[in-house]
Amino acid sequence: MERVDETADAVVIGAGPNGLVAANLLADAGWAVLVLEAAGSPGGAVRTAELIEPGFHHDVFSAFYPLAAASPVIAGLRLEEHGLRWRHAPSVLAHVLPDDRCAVVSRSLEDTMASLAEFDPADGRAWAEEFAAWSAIRDRLLDALFTPFPPVRSAAGLFRALGVADGLRLARMVTMPARAFGRERFGGDGARLLLAGNALHTDLGPGHAGSAVFGWLLCMLGQDVGFPVPEGGAGRLSGALVERLAARGGRVACGREVTGVLTARGRALGVADASGARVRARRAVLADVPAPTLYLRLVGEDALPSRFVTDLRRFQWDDATVKVDWALSGPIPWSNPQAAGAGTVHLDNDLPGLSRYSAELAAGSVPEQPMLVVGQMSTADPTRSPEGTETAWAYTHVPRGHAWDPDRLRRYADRIEAIVERHAPGFRSRIRGRYPQGPRELERANPSLVEGAVNAGSAAMHQQLVFRPVPGLGRADTPIDRLFLAGASAHPGGAVHGGPGANAARAALARAGPAGPLYAGLIRRLHDAVYAR
Ligand SMILES: Cc1cc2nc3c(=O)[nH]c(=O)nc-3n(C[C@H](O)[C@H](O)[C@H](O)COP(=O)(O)OP(=O)(O)OC[C@H]3O[C@@H](n4cnc5c(N)ncnc54)[C@H](O)[C@@H]3O)c2cc1C
């Protein structure tokens, strides 16, 4: 590099949860870390702001964190010592059906069983059996999920614990559509809808291969750790990560968009930012941005193997998103009181309705009857708004590629409100103000939410494990030496759990360690094998 304005051991691009986790782990190893963040404040899609009126604290993007609460990566950071405190709503999750019946997950297993037994007398017991199966493998499964690929030791431990017979059946479930798995395991619609609705937190509908395991994972986590929220707002989780980093000498510089990764002879040397400043990275550059952003914009295709570039052009995003935040004068007046205590509410499709919603997304049309995910934040954490009021939001997915001008967004927000009103007469009269965000607004607030994609790429099976983000090693290592992909486009994917950030930090440490040259040689040979023509 000819000119250098700053130097650090590692430069992390993006202060989302994955970038901040990576930065913390490198700082723990004694590295001097500089995180460059394009936005005016850190946190990525984990931020809180008074969007509508003072005293109402809105989670601008993500809000409920079962995976963070269960993640061994996050647990290892001991963020409680930096002010993080989890809060829980009286119940975890309610799925409200079109006829106003409710399937409710509570942290009490007996209460969940009772709710599901209202749909089919055998379903409470079947849910308890699933929960027992989850509890038996939980730690090993989470370990396998949060270990850099290939997770040889944890996967072997998992299959040893399960044995061949149960291991085969688990593997089968992992490939199944949520609808088929729900029909196999449950007789009534309550549990089936919980599975399918939770699968739809990804871009996988009830009929998609691989959706069962996402639905099952979120259902079981809900039963196990709940869907907790940070007291005071999602931003407190990011704040704890920033504070922990600062205590170890790491720095986060906001308002500094990285415009290029500087490379020479196949190696990352540092980055340039929008002001033209150049930062040298002595040991590594870690990028907490989506894969297409990193490779096609910041690195440039000329520096990459052509076959890798071809694969990247086939990268599949997940669906676009529309979200509305509300400041309410009181709680949502649900006609079924079972929905009132749930932090998260799924509204209001039955199983054929969820299948239609997913089919319309696939067909590229804006769904007639969208599935809404609703968050009742003051119900989960009363510090979010003045006593007696509520901060709430709803989001839903829409197809990519549509233009959302302000008028269309306003009309869609009206439609979302009409769906809530149908199940909560009087809801509209409690709205003191609202803040709608379409795909464009989401991306403007966080450039990594490309067209409002919440998971930095499809969760479909053809984009998981060694296929994430493109066919390769399933690791954070990239075809550029000392450059690591740390964001949710990398395995194990979207949601707040720190997995991709931790994997990137571990890879960077391995590359810089005593066996670094051997490590780099091995990765290069493997990449050559995958991307050579
Ligand atoms: C509306 C919505 C709801 C969600 N709900 C949940 C939920 O309830 N629970 C859950 O677990 N997950 C949820 N998610 C998903 C979760 O928020 C993401 O998977 C997670 O934030 C990904 O973390 P990340 O660090 O990889 O990326 P991000 O959080 O997107 O952070 C990336 C950061 O990089 C910065 N950046 C981008 N480009 C540059 C650049 N060139 N230079 C410098 N900085 C740059 C961005 O500004 C951003 O701060 C939701 C997401 C959305 C959008």
The ligand as a MOL file (V3000), in Angstrom:
LIG
                    3D

  0  0  0     0  0            999 V3000
M  V30 BEGIN CTAB
M  V30 COUNTS 53 58 0 0 0
M  V30 BEGIN ATOM
M  V30 1 C -36.7200 -6.3830 9.7870 0
M  V30 2 C -35.8090 -7.4570 10.3280 0
M  V30 3 C -36.2280 -8.2600 11.3750 0
M  V30 4 C -35.3900 -9.2530 11.8890 0
M  V30 5 N -35.7950 -9.9560 12.9890 0
M  V30 6 C -34.9100 -10.7630 13.6140 0
M  V30 7 C -35.1930 -11.2630 14.9000 0
M  V30 8 O -36.2350 -10.9200 15.4990 0
M  V30 9 N -34.2860 -12.0880 15.4910 0
M  V30 10 C -33.1070 -12.4070 14.8690 0
M  V30 11 O -32.3020 -13.1660 15.4540 0
M  V30 12 N -32.7840 -11.9060 13.6550 0
M  V30 13 C -33.6500 -11.0840 13.0250 0
M  V30 14 N -33.3110 -10.4930 11.8430 0
M  V30 15 C -32.0520 -10.8920 11.1750 0
M  V30 16 C -30.8210 -10.3030 11.8420 0
M  V30 17 O -31.0410 -8.9720 12.2130 0
M  V30 18 C -29.6220 -10.3970 10.8940 0
M  V30 19 O -29.4700 -11.7380 10.4580 0
M  V30 20 C -28.3450 -9.9490 11.5930 0
M  V30 21 O -28.4380 -8.6030 11.9950 0
M  V30 22 C -27.1650 -10.1490 10.6650 0
M  V30 23 O -26.0450 -9.6020 11.3010 0
M  V30 24 P -24.7890 -9.1390 10.4670 0
M  V30 25 O -23.8220 -8.6220 11.4420 0
M  V30 26 O -24.3650 -10.2430 9.5620 0
M  V30 27 O -25.3140 -7.9740 9.4920 0
M  V30 28 P -26.0290 -6.6050 9.8200 0
M  V30 29 O -26.7320 -6.6520 11.1080 0
M  V30 30 O -26.8480 -6.2790 8.6140 0
M  V30 31 O -24.8300 -5.5600 9.9420 0
M  V30 32 C -24.0520 -5.2220 8.8310 0
M  V30 33 C -23.4380 -3.8570 9.1010 0
M  V30 34 O -22.5030 -3.5620 8.0460 0
M  V30 35 C -22.6260 -2.1910 7.7160 0
M  V30 36 N -22.1110 -2.0140 6.3620 0
M  V30 37 C -22.6200 -2.4840 5.2140 0
M  V30 38 N -21.8460 -2.1130 4.1740 0
M  V30 39 C -20.8120 -1.4130 4.7090 0
M  V30 40 C -19.6830 -0.7840 4.1480 0
M  V30 41 N -19.4310 -0.7970 2.8250 0
M  V30 42 N -18.8180 -0.1470 4.9700 0
M  V30 43 C -19.0240 -0.1250 6.3040 0
M  V30 44 N -20.1000 -0.7020 6.8890 0
M  V30 45 C -20.9790 -1.3480 6.1050 0
M  V30 46 C -24.1230 -1.9420 7.8320 0
M  V30 47 O -24.3990 -0.5490 7.9540 0
M  V30 48 C -24.4600 -2.7340 9.0960 0
M  V30 49 O -24.2850 -1.9490 10.2330 0
M  V30 50 C -34.1240 -9.4740 11.3100 0
M  V30 51 C -33.6770 -8.6580 10.2650 0
M  V30 52 C -34.5030 -7.6540 9.7850 0
M  V30 53 C -34.0110 -6.7690 8.6820 0
M  V30 END ATOM
M  V30 BEGIN BOND
M  V30 1 1 1 2
M  V30 2 1 2 3
M  V30 3 2 2 52
M  V30 4 2 3 4
M  V30 5 1 4 5
M  V30 6 1 4 50
M  V30 7 2 5 6
M  V30 8 1 6 7
M  V30 9 1 6 13
M  V30 10 2 7 8
M  V30 11 1 7 9
M  V30 12 1 9 10
M  V30 13 2 10 11
M  V30 14 1 10 12
M  V30 15 2 12 13
M  V30 16 1 13 14
M  V30 17 1 14 15
M  V30 18 1 14 50
M  V30 19 1 15 16
M  V30 20 1 16 17
M  V30 21 1 16 18
M  V30 22 1 18 19
M  V30 23 1 18 20
M  V30 24 1 20 21
M  V30 25 1 20 22
M  V30 26 1 22 23
M  V30 27 1 23 24
M  V30 28 2 24 25
M  V30 29 1 24 26
M  V30 30 1 24 27
M  V30 31 1 27 28
M  V30 32 2 28 29
M  V30 33 1 28 30
M  V30 34 1 28 31
M  V30 35 1 31 32
M  V30 36 1 32 33
M  V30 37 1 33 34
M  V30 38 1 33 48
M  V30 39 1 34 35
M  V30 40 1 35 36
M  V30 41 1 35 46
M  V30 42 1 36 37
M  V30 43 1 36 45
M  V30 44 2 37 38
M  V30 45 1 38 39
M  V30 46 1 39 40
M  V30 47 2 39 45
M  V30 48 1 40 41
M  V30 49 2 40 42
M  V30 50 1 42 43
M  V30 51 2 43 44
M  V30 52 1 44 45
M  V30 53 1 46 47
M  V30 54 1 46 48
M  V30 55 1 48 49
M  V30 56 2 50 51
M  V30 57 1 51 52
M  V30 58 1 52 53
M  V30 END BOND
M  V30 END CTAB
M  END
